[in-house]
Amino acid sequence: MSIRPPGPQGVPLFGNGQQFADDPFQFMTACADAYGDVVAFDLGPIPLYMLTNPQDIKRVLVTEPDRFPKLDLGDDAIYELLGDGLLLSEGETWQQQRQLANPAFHGRRIRTLGDMMVEHTESAVGDWNDGDRLDIQIEMARLTVRIIVTAMLGTDISEKRVQRVQENLEPLGARFEPDPFRRLIPDWAPTAENREFRAAIADLESVIDDIVADRRQRGYEAGADTPVDADTDEPMDLLSLLLRAKDRGEQTDRQIRDEMMTMLLAGHDTTALMLTYTWYLLSQHPAVERRLHAELDSVLGGATPTAADARQLEYTEQVLNEAMRLYPPVYTLFREATADVKIGGYRIPAGSGLMLPQWVVHRSPRWYDNPDQFDPDRWTPERAADRPRFSFFPFGGGPRHCIGKQFSMLEAKLILATVAQEYRLDYLGDALDLRGSLTMHPKEPVAMRLESR
């Protein structure tokens, strides 16, 4: 057994950091092509190993998840932003918070949110007109912010607050773009980037504080002025669950803040990006777009879509899955090996980081014919059954899989169905360039022109 997996040579102190920062997507792909299923490289401050075999990924996420917890990348900024929310917490804290949050994401409750999702979408589309030009990423983000706040914070959000959220996304995203020199600068240093980052957090915390205060005033118990669960007669949005838990002494204000920040950011960004990339791909593939329209016309006949209708929109779901295959909003996951372990014939030392890159696996010719082709038909049950389970994992997997998967898929299907019944979207830009941060974003505005159907 080889002691260390193969990998690219780095430079002293910075390792492969500059190569990764220049183009993380090309770098990961090139490493997998050159070195195989297990690749060693150095992004600092700890050894990192990239795994691209679905069986190894399944082992890390599903078979032995306790041996591979979330990786602490040594960057305090992410914890300053999201704290001990569901995305970053571990152990008993994560188990407690996950159990507390589960009722808000139960499939039965999610299905009751369909009408609200469509109402918000119709309101947004009501401001559009044939021939308008817009940045579809911004439009989708505005819409998904409104939906996540209504669904999980139990209230509406004003246009002014939506704008404040969006204005702060750029300095937050910039802080997490790959930069080999950043680890040389302490987080407390008063650089312009650090000041902008902390100002953005403070402004978002102010938005969250206002929303929480509004919910306290309106009520979050049985009989409150907000939708309630038919069985419990109590509001079951996540914020209500957390506030009631705080009354029982099971939550702190800091825990509520961390969960609300996680929900506000992670709960809207990935769905907005999924839809952004879907609109882009549809504009580049008119035959797929025509099939999508044909299904919408057949199933909906011009009517407002419902959660029940969404279950019949099979091709629509295939389109979304194929968009997430080619452009996964979460493009890589990180885990830590807590003990020495053998993976792919190599020894991975305890304390090492593991990178599980959706970007690479989703585009591998080992699992997909013509992997760069946009082909929603590869998601028919017959074709999908031939591939390993973790050749496609946009929502992660195992105990730490994304709690919002059902919510996000229903939301995306209903938004896509509602908008695509009214408009075609024509992409006006050049090739779509990407940048890596916490999620994968387009480098430039995604300019679209509306065309009424």
Secondary structure, DSSP 8 states (H G I E B T S, - for coil): --SS------BTTTBTHHHHHH-HHHHHHHHHHHH-SEEEEE-SSSEEEEE--HHHHHIIIIISGGGS-B---S-HHHHHHHTTSTTT--HHHHHHHHHHHGGGG-HHHHHHTHHHHHHHHHHHHTT--TT-EEEHHHHHHHHHHHHHHHHHHSS---HHHHHHHHHHHHHHHHHTS--TTGGGS-TTS--HHHHHHHHHHHHHHHHHHHHHHHHHHH--STT-SS---TTT-S--SHHHHHHHHHHTTS--HHHHHHHHHHHHHHHHHHHHHHHHHHHHHHHH-HHHHHHHHHHHHHHHTTS---HHHHTT-HHHHHHHHHHHHHS-SS--EEEE-SS-EEETTEEE-TT-EEEE-HHHHHT-TTTSSSTTS--GGGGSHHHHTTS-GGG--TT--GGGS-TTHHHHHHHHHHHHHHHHHHEEEEE-SSS--EEESSSEEESS--EEEEEE-
